[in-house]
């Protein structure tokens, strides 16, 4: 397993080769879907049962945080 320094070097090389917004080549047979969430809900359980429920939702191009519980 490569250590963190090796992974960061590889990442930097790929980031320089394919800057943000550029097309990264893929095989012709590749396909798929782009998932663009409007809301994301996170739940963090606690032994006390006072669980945290948080929802992030897109509004006016920004993520808005809402606490749902407790």
Secondary structure by P-SEA (a helix, b strand, c coil): cccaaaaaaaaaaaaaaccccbbbbbcccbbbbbbbbcbbbbbbbccccbbbbbbbbbcccbbbbbbccc
